[in-house]
Amino acid sequence: MLIAVPRERDPRERRVSLVPETVARLTQMNHRILVEEEAGVASGFSDQQYRDAGAEVAKFERDWMKPADLVVTVQNTDFSASSPYASLKERTYIIGMLGPLSSPPEMFEVLLKNKLTAFSMDVMPRISRAQSMDVLSSMSTIAGYRAAIMGADQLPRLFPLLMTAAGTITPARVLILGAGVAGLQAIATTHRLGAIIQAFDTRPVVREQVESLGASFLTLEIQTQQTSEGYAQALAEDVHRQELLLLSKPVAEADVVITTALIPGKPAPLLVSKEMVASMRAGSVIVDLAAETGGNCELSQPGQRIVTENGVTIDAPLNIASQLAPHASQLYSRNVFNFLNHLFTMGLGEEEKELDMQDEIVSRTMILHDGQVRHEVLAQRMEQVRS
């Protein structure tokens, strides 16, 4: 197959969808790789590295991707009628984090019109045989690590316990809200930095994981079950109010609060109210990893870092994984390679063979095919826009 790798257009996006390491593996499988000029520069990969890996490097023009059989992107959403995507031939495949639950529905119209087949990596089923393709876990690992470093960097005091001739320095206290992949990585990183860590999650099933990483599990009278995708179920309004009340004291006592709670396709749940921020000590830090969907902190301003009147720093980064673009790209590229290998076994690229639509990985990730929307939520959102 001819696989095209475009440069990402979002100013916050520094990742690239395929790194030279993966390109080399694909070329060894007799695939031809066409990489847009400077596609990997922001991630630390030069055009020459791609050439050395066996890829061809193409200058940007509207029709540069036209011969492609498959396009691999990170989250390139420039699917307008004037973009190179509009020139792709029918039934070209597109793979990326396309966001069927959150992206503007109208952006998919060009892909539908051209009868392109789109797979969205960010709706990968959370099943054991898809773990090596799970980009959300890979990017959450990066995000959790980065959040811990950001908290330590912005806190105007030391993280670890220090015993010196001049006296003892007590360790910082860190509170991590949400013990998914990002939360667990934040626990592991802050533990290595020497902080005292508390973690809270409404799912009691994660307690063992939290404690194994060096944190104490904050026990509140709030519990919920875990969804089939591994997320916590949304709380009823009265239970949510109780949750905020019970979290008030731990938040006030923390030097750093890292929030990681997300609900796919919905606004992020509120975990830190403005009253709770007002109760925190001057110099305390909040790192809100849910900024992409509104934030877990009531005062968060997505994409910005602010300091409140009482001296609390609130950082709400967008696309935080992109801040560590070389390793984020490497992990994403490996996820894509594993997904491609699976699709090849399912018949991708074989003229005489149709993709196995009964396979759960194929059926759950395929959001567009042959001019039809195959993802139920995206179909509903597009219908609402059209009506």
C-alpha positions as CSV (number, residue, x, y, z in Angstrom):
1,M,0.0,0.0,0.0
2,L,1.0,3.6,-0.4
3,I,0.8,5.2,3.0
4,A,0.8,9.0,3.4
5,V,2.0,10.9,6.5
6,P,0.8,14.5,6.5
7,R,2.2,17.3,8.7
8,E,-0.1,18.3,11.5
9,R,-1.7,21.7,11.1
10,D,-2.9,22.5,14.6
11,P,-0.5,25.0,16.2
12,R,-0.5,23.0,19.5
13,E,0.2,19.7,17.7
14,R,3.9,18.7,17.7
15,R,3.4,15.0,17.2
16,V,3.8,13.0,14.0
17,S,1.8,9.9,13.2
18,L,4.6,7.7,12.0
19,V,8.2,8.0,13.2
20,P,11.2,6.7,11.2
21,E,11.5,3.6,13.3
22,T,7.9,2.5,12.2
23,V,8.4,3.7,8.7
24,A,11.4,1.3,8.4
25,R,9.3,-1.6,9.6
26,L,6.5,-0.8,7.1
27,T,8.9,-0.4,4.2
28,Q,10.4,-3.8,5.1
29,M,6.8,-5.2,4.6
30,N,6.9,-3.8,1.1
31,H,4.7,-0.7,1.8
32,R,5.6,2.6,0.2
33,I,5.6,5.6,2.6
34,L,5.1,9.2,1.5
35,V,5.9,11.7,4.2
36,E,5.1,15.4,3.8
37,E,8.1,17.7,4.1
38,E,8.9,18.7,7.7
39,A,6.1,16.4,9.1
40,G,8.4,15.2,11.9
41,V,10.5,18.3,12.6
42,A,8.5,19.4,15.6
43,S,8.9,15.9,17.1
44,G,12.7,15.9,16.5
45,F,12.7,13.8,13.3
46,S,14.3,15.2,10.2
47,D,13.3,14.6,6.6
48,Q,16.6,12.9,6.1
49,Q,15.8,10.4,8.9
50,Y,12.6,9.5,7.0
51,R,14.6,9.1,3.8
52,D,17.1,6.9,5.5
53,A,14.2,4.7,6.8
54,G,13.0,4.2,3.2
55,A,10.3,6.9,2.9
56,E,9.8,9.4,0.1
57,V,9.5,13.1,1.2
58,A,6.9,15.2,-0.6
59,K,6.5,18.9,-0.8
60,F,3.0,20.2,0.1
61,E,0.6,20.9,-2.7
62,R,-3.2,20.2,-2.9
63,D,-2.8,16.9,-4.7
64,W,0.2,15.5,-3.0
65,M,-1.8,12.7,-1.2
66,K,-3.9,11.9,-4.2
67,P,-2.2,8.5,-5.0
68,A,-2.4,7.3,-1.3
69,D,-4.2,4.2,-0.4
70,L,-4.0,5.0,3.3
71,V,-3.4,8.3,5.3
72,V,-2.2,8.2,8.8
73,T,-2.6,11.3,10.9
74,V,-2.5,12.3,14.6
75,Q,-5.6,14.5,14.8
76,N,-5.4,16.5,11.6
77,T,-8.8,18.0,11.2
78,D,-8.3,20.0,8.1
79,F,-10.8,18.1,6.0
80,S,-12.2,21.1,4.2
81,A,-13.0,21.1,0.5
82,S,-9.7,22.9,-0.2
83,S,-7.5,20.5,1.7
84,P,-5.5,17.6,0.2
85,Y,-8.1,15.2,1.8
86,A,-10.7,16.4,-0.8
87,S,-8.5,15.1,-3.6
88,L,-8.2,11.6,-2.2
89,K,-9.6,8.8,-4.3
90,E,-12.7,6.9,-3.2
91,R,-12.2,4.3,-0.6
92,T,-8.9,5.6,0.6
93,Y,-8.4,4.7,4.3
94,I,-7.7,7.3,7.0
95,I,-6.4,6.5,10.5
96,G,-6.1,9.0,13.3
97,M,-7.6,10.3,16.5
98,L,-10.5,11.8,14.7
99,G,-12.8,12.4,17.8
100,P,-16.2,11.2,16.7
101,L,-17.5,12.0,20.2
102,S,-16.2,15.6,20.2
103,S,-15.0,16.9,16.9
104,P,-17.3,19.3,14.9
105,P,-19.6,16.9,13.0
106,E,-19.5,19.0,9.8
107,M,-15.7,18.3,9.4
108,F,-16.5,14.8,8.3
109,E,-18.7,15.8,5.3
110,V,-15.9,15.9,2.8
111,L,-14.8,12.4,3.9
112,L,-18.3,11.1,3.5
113,K,-18.8,12.7,0.1
114,N,-15.6,11.1,-1.2
115,K,-16.6,7.7,0.3
116,L,-13.5,7.5,2.3
117,T,-13.1,4.9,5.1
118,A,-12.1,6.4,8.4
119,F,-10.8,4.6,11.5
120,S,-10.6,6.6,14.8
121,M,-7.9,5.4,17.2
122,D,-9.5,7.2,20.1
123,V,-12.5,4.9,20.2
124,M,-10.4,1.7,20.3
125,P,-12.2,-0.9,22.5
126,R,-10.6,-1.5,25.9
127,I,-10.1,-5.2,25.4
128,S,-7.0,-7.3,26.1
129,R,-6.1,-7.9,22.4
130,A,-6.3,-4.2,21.6
131,Q,-4.0,-3.1,24.4
132,S,-1.0,-2.6,22.1
133,M,-3.2,-0.3,19.9
134,D,-4.7,1.8,22.8
135,V,-3.6,5.3,22.0
136,L,-5.6,6.8,24.9
137,S,-3.6,4.8,27.4
138,S,-0.3,5.7,25.7
139,M,-1.1,9.5,25.6
140,S,-2.5,9.4,29.2
141,T,0.8,7.9,30.4
142,I,2.6,10.8,28.9
143,A,0.0,13.3,30.3
144,G,0.2,11.9,33.8
145,Y,4.0,12.1,33.9
146,R,4.0,15.6,32.5
147,A,1.4,16.8,35.0
148,A,3.5,15.6,37.9
149,I,6.6,17.5,36.5
150,M,4.5,20.6,35.9
151,G,3.2,20.5,39.5
152,A,6.7,20.1,40.9
153,D,8.1,22.9,38.7
154,Q,5.4,25.4,39.7
155,L,5.3,24.6,43.4
156,P,7.6,27.1,45.2
157,R,9.0,24.5,47.6
158,L,10.7,21.1,47.5
159,F,8.9,17.9,46.8
160,P,11.0,15.4,48.9
161,L,11.8,15.1,52.6
162,L,15.2,16.5,53.2
163,M,17.2,16.1,56.5
164,T,20.0,18.7,56.6
165,A,22.3,20.2,59.2
166,A,20.1,23.3,59.0
167,G,17.0,21.2,59.9
168,T,14.4,19.1,58.2
169,I,12.3,20.0,55.1
170,T,9.0,18.3,55.2
171,P,7.8,16.7,51.9
172,A,5.1,18.2,49.7
173,R,1.6,16.8,49.8
174,V,0.0,15.9,46.5
175,L,-3.6,15.0,45.9
176,I,-4.5,13.2,42.7
177,L,-8.1,13.1,41.7
178,G,-8.9,10.2,39.3
179,A,-6.9,7.0,39.1
180,G,-7.1,6.1,35.5
181,V,-3.9,5.7,33.4
182,A,-3.0,9.4,33.7
183,G,-3.7,9.5,37.5
184,L,-1.7,6.3,38.1
185,Q,1.3,7.7,36.1
186,A,1.1,10.9,38.1
187,I,1.2,8.9,41.3
188,A,4.2,7.0,40.2
189,T,6.1,10.1,39.1
190,T,5.3,12.2,42.2
191,H,6.2,9.2,44.4
192,R,9.6,9.1,42.7
193,L,10.0,12.8,43.4
194,G,9.5,12.1,47.1
195,A,6.0,13.6,47.8
196,I,3.4,12.3,50.2
197,I,0.5,11.3,47.9
198,Q,-3.2,10.8,48.4
199,A,-5.4,9.7,45.5
200,F,-9.1,9.5,45.1
201,D,-11.4,7.7,42.7
202,T,-15.0,6.8,42.9
203,R,-14.2,3.2,41.7
204,P,-13.0,1.1,44.7
205,V,-11.6,-1.4,42.2
206,V,-8.5,0.9,41.6
207,R,-7.5,1.0,45.3
208,E,-4.9,-1.8,45.0
209,Q,-3.3,-0.1,42.0
210,V,-3.1,3.2,43.8
211,E,-1.5,1.8,46.9
212,S,0.9,-0.4,44.9
213,L,2.4,2.8,43.4
214,G,3.0,4.5,46.8
215,A,-0.1,6.6,47.4
216,S,-2.7,6.3,50.1
217,F,-6.2,5.8,48.8
218,L,-8.6,8.5,50.0
219,T,-11.6,6.7,51.4
220,L,-14.8,8.7,51.0
221,E,-18.4,7.5,51.2
222,I,-18.7,7.9,47.4
223,Q,-18.5,5.0,45.1
224,T,-19.5,4.2,41.6
225,Q,-19.0,1.3,39.2
226,Q,-16.6,1.0,36.3
227,T,-17.9,1.1,32.7
228,S,-17.0,-1.6,30.2
229,E,-14.5,0.9,28.8
230,G,-12.8,1.3,32.2
231,Y,-14.2,4.8,33.1
232,A,-16.0,5.7,36.2
233,Q,-19.8,6.1,35.8
234,A,-21.2,9.6,36.1
235,L,-22.5,10.5,39.6
236,A,-26.1,11.6,40.3
237,E,-26.4,15.3,41.2
238,D,-26.9,14.9,44.9
239,V,-24.1,12.4,45.2
240,H,-21.8,14.8,43.2
241,R,-22.6,17.6,45.7
242,Q,-21.7,15.2,48.5
243,E,-18.4,14.4,46.7
244,L,-17.4,18.0,46.5
245,L,-18.1,18.5,50.2
246,L,-16.0,15.5,51.2
247,L,-13.1,16.6,49.0
248,S,-13.0,20.1,50.5
249,K,-10.6,19.2,53.3
250,P,-8.1,17.1,51.3
251,V,-7.9,19.8,48.6
252,A,-7.3,22.5,51.2
253,E,-4.5,20.5,52.8
254,A,-2.7,19.7,49.5
255,D,0.3,21.6,48.0
256,V,-0.4,20.2,44.6
257,V,-3.7,18.9,43.2
258,I,-3.7,17.0,39.9
259,T,-7.1,16.3,38.3
260,T,-7.6,13.7,35.6
261,A,-11.3,12.8,35.6
262,L,-12.9,12.5,32.1
263,I,-16.2,11.1,30.8
264,P,-16.0,10.3,27.1
265,G,-18.2,12.5,25.0
266,K,-19.3,14.6,27.9
267,P,-18.0,17.7,29.8
268,A,-15.5,16.9,32.4
269,P,-17.0,16.5,35.9
270,L,-16.4,19.3,38.4
271,L,-14.1,18.2,41.2
272,V,-12.6,21.4,42.5
273,S,-15.0,24.3,43.1
274,K,-13.9,28.0,43.4
275,E,-14.6,27.8,47.1
276,M,-12.2,24.9,47.4
277,V,-9.5,26.9,45.5
278,A,-10.1,29.8,47.9
279,S,-9.3,27.5,50.9
280,M,-5.9,26.5,49.5
281,R,-2.7,28.0,50.7
282,A,-0.8,30.6,48.7
283,G,1.7,28.9,46.4
284,S,-0.4,25.8,46.0
285,V,-0.8,24.4,42.5
286,I,-3.6,22.8,40.5
287,V,-2.8,21.0,37.3
288,D,-6.1,20.2,35.4
289,L,-5.7,17.5,32.8
290,A,-9.4,17.7,31.8
291,A,-9.1,21.1,30.2
292,E,-9.9,19.7,26.7
293,T,-13.5,19.1,27.8
294,G,-14.0,22.1,30.2
295,G,-11.8,21.1,33.1
296,N,-12.3,19.5,36.6
297,C,-11.6,22.8,38.3
298,E,-14.3,25.5,38.2
299,L,-11.7,28.3,37.7
300,S,-9.6,26.6,35.0
301,Q,-9.1,28.5,31.8
302,P,-8.3,25.9,29.1
303,G,-4.9,26.4,27.6
304,Q,-3.9,29.0,30.1
305,R,-2.0,29.2,33.4
306,I,-3.5,31.7,36.0
307,V,-2.8,32.7,39.5
308,T,-5.8,33.4,41.7
309,E,-6.2,36.3,44.2
310,N,-5.1,34.0,47.1
311,G,-1.9,32.9,45.2
312,V,-3.0,29.5,43.8
313,T,-1.6,28.6,40.4
314,I,-4.1,26.8,38.1
315,D,-2.6,25.3,35.0
316,A,-5.1,23.9,32.4
317,P,-2.9,22.6,29.5
318,L,-4.3,21.6,26.2
319,N,-2.8,18.6,24.3
320,I,-0.4,18.0,27.1
321,A,1.1,14.9,25.5
322,S,2.3,17.0,22.6
323,Q,4.6,18.8,25.0
324,L,6.7,15.6,25.0
325,A,6.4,15.1,21.2
326,P,9.3,12.7,20.5
327,H,8.2,10.0,22.9
328,A,4.5,10.7,22.4
329,S,5.0,10.3,18.7
330,Q,7.0,7.1,19.2
331,L,4.2,5.5,21.3
332,Y,1.5,6.7,19.0
333,S,3.4,5.4,16.0
334,R,3.8,2.0,17.6
335,N,0.1,1.9,18.4
336,V,-0.7,2.7,14.8
337,F,1.7,0.0,13.5
338,N,0.0,-2.6,15.7
339,F,-3.4,-1.5,14.5
340,L,-2.2,-1.6,10.9
341,N,-0.9,-5.1,11.4
342,H,-4.3,-6.1,12.8
343,L,-6.1,-4.6,9.8
344,F,-3.7,-6.4,7.4
345,T,-4.8,-9.7,9.0
346,M,-8.4,-8.6,8.6
347,G,-8.0,-8.1,4.8
348,L,-6.8,-4.5,4.5
349,G,-5.2,-3.9,1.1
350,E,-6.2,-7.2,-0.4
351,E,-8.3,-6.6,-3.5
352,E,-10.0,-9.9,-3.4
353,K,-10.8,-9.7,0.3
354,E,-13.2,-7.5,2.3
355,L,-12.4,-6.3,5.8
356,D,-13.9,-8.5,8.5
357,M,-16.6,-6.2,9.8
358,Q,-17.5,-8.7,12.6
359,D,-14.2,-8.2,14.3
360,E,-14.7,-6.0,17.3
361,I,-11.6,-3.9,16.8
362,V,-12.5,-3.1,13.2
363,S,-16.2,-2.5,13.9
364,R,-15.6,-0.2,16.9
365,T,-13.0,2.0,15.3
366,M,-14.5,2.3,11.8
367,I,-16.5,5.5,12.0
368,L,-17.0,6.1,8.2
369,H,-17.3,3.7,5.3
370,D,-18.5,3.9,1.7
371,G,-20.4,7.2,2.3
372,Q,-22.0,6.0,5.5
373,V,-21.5,7.0,9.1
374,R,-20.9,3.8,11.1
375,H,-20.4,5.3,14.6
376,E,-23.8,5.7,16.3
377,V,-22.9,8.9,18.4
378,L,-21.3,10.6,15.4
379,A,-24.4,9.8,13.2
380,Q,-26.7,11.4,15.8
381,R,-24.5,14.5,16.1
382,M,-24.3,14.9,12.3
383,E,-28.1,14.5,12.0
384,Q,-28.6,17.2,14.6
385,V,-26.4,19.6,12.6
386,R,-28.1,18.8,9.4
387,S,-31.6,19.4,10.8
